[in-house]
Amino acid sequence: MARSQVGSVLSDFVRELVLVVGPDQKVYLYTLAGGEPRTPLGLTNLDNAVGWSEDMRSVYVVRRTERPLKVSRVDLATGKREFIRELMPADSAGVTGVGPVLLLPDRKSYVFGYQRVLSDLHVVENLK
């Protein structure tokens, strides 16, 4: 039984579910049709899936703890990880988190959010 789900993504054809982290902290690929899960190569419990490749042999992932956020494509058969792009707002002042990420169907366009905390510092002098 999976204890936590880290960025599960349904495939375009709604056949598979990826990145389910089991109690052993390993990543498993489940087929919605049933059967035994398999362990895809190249993925860890730190990966967060954001989309499938068109041929469904690779998954696009990010590690939300990284700054800037790096999008990679991981081939599930070989484990080969290919860097795609970095995501970070142009003005990174006060950015505390980046994500979620949405990869659009063309695999070239994307949308991402971020969290920002800004503060003002006021200096007061000569108080009596």
C-alpha positions in Angstrom: 0.0 0.0 0.0 1.4 3.4 -1.0 2.0 5.6 2.0 2.5 8.9 0.1 2.1 10.2 -3.4 4.7 12.6 -4.7 3.5 14.2 -7.8 1.6 11.4 -9.5 0.7 12.1 -13.1 -1.8 10.3 -15.2 -0.6 9.5 -18.7 -2.3 11.1 -21.7 -4.0 7.8 -22.5 -5.0 7.3 -18.8 -3.2 3.9 -18.6 -0.5 4.4 -16.0 0.1 6.3 -12.8 3.7 7.3 -12.0 5.7 8.3 -8.9 3.9 6.6 -6.1 6.3 6.3 -3.2 5.8 3.1 -1.2 6.5 2.5 2.5 10.0 1.5 1.6 10.5 5.0 0.0 11.0 3.5 -3.5 9.1 4.8 -6.5 6.7 2.5 -8.3 4.8 2.7 -11.6 1.3 1.4 -11.4 -0.9 0.3 -14.3 -4.5 1.3 -13.8 -5.5 -2.0 -15.5 -4.0 -3.8 -12.5 -1.1 -6.1 -12.0 2.1 -5.8 -10.1 3.8 -2.4 -10.0 7.2 -2.0 -11.5 10.2 0.1 -10.4 11.1 2.6 -13.1 14.8 3.4 -13.4 16.2 6.9 -12.7 13.5 8.2 -10.3 13.7 8.9 -6.6 11.2 9.9 -4.0 12.5 13.5 -4.4 11.2 13.7 -8.0 7.8 15.3 -8.6 6.3 14.3 -12.0 4.9 17.1 -14.1 4.1 15.3 -17.4 4.7 12.5 -19.8 6.7 12.5 -23.0 4.7 12.0 -26.2 5.8 8.4 -26.6 5.1 7.7 -22.9 8.6 6.2 -22.4 9.8 9.2 -20.3 8.4 11.4 -17.6 9.2 15.0 -17.0 10.1 15.7 -13.4 11.2 18.5 -11.0 12.7 18.5 -7.6 10.8 21.2 -5.8 13.6 21.7 -3.2 16.0 23.0 -5.9 16.3 26.7 -6.7 16.1 27.5 -9.5 13.7 24.6 -10.3 15.2 22.2 -12.8 12.9 20.4 -15.3 14.4 17.1 -16.5 13.2 14.2 -18.7 13.8 10.8 -17.3 13.7 7.7 -19.6 11.9 5.1 -17.5 13.6 2.2 -19.3 17.3 3.4 -19.0 17.1 5.9 -16.1 18.9 8.5 -18.3 18.1 12.0 -17.0 18.2 14.9 -19.5 18.1 18.5 -18.3 15.4 20.5 -20.1 15.2 24.0 -18.5 15.3 26.0 -15.3 12.3 27.7 -13.9 12.5 30.8 -11.7 10.9 34.2 -11.7 12.9 36.9 -13.4 13.0 38.8 -10.0 13.9 36.1 -7.5 13.9 38.5 -4.5 12.0 37.0 -1.6 11.1 33.8 -3.5 10.5 31.0 -0.9 9.2 28.3 -3.2 8.6 27.5 -6.9 5.8 25.4 -8.1 3.5 23.8 -8.9 4.5 23.3 -12.5 2.2 22.4 -15.4 3.7 21.1 -18.6 1.4 21.7 -21.5 0.6 19.0 -24.1 3.1 20.4 -26.6 5.9 19.7 -24.1 7.4 23.1 -24.9 5.1 25.4 -23.1 4.7 25.5 -19.3 3.2 27.4 -16.4 4.6 27.6 -12.9 3.7 29.4 -9.8 5.9 30.7 -7.0 5.7 32.0 -3.4 7.3 35.3 -2.4 7.7 37.0 0.9 8.8 40.6 0.9 9.3 42.9 3.9 10.0 46.6 4.5 12.7 47.8 6.8 12.1 51.2 8.4 14.9 53.0 10.2 13.9 55.5 12.9 16.5 57.8 14.4 16.6 60.2 17.2 13.7 58.8 19.2 13.3 60.3 22.7 
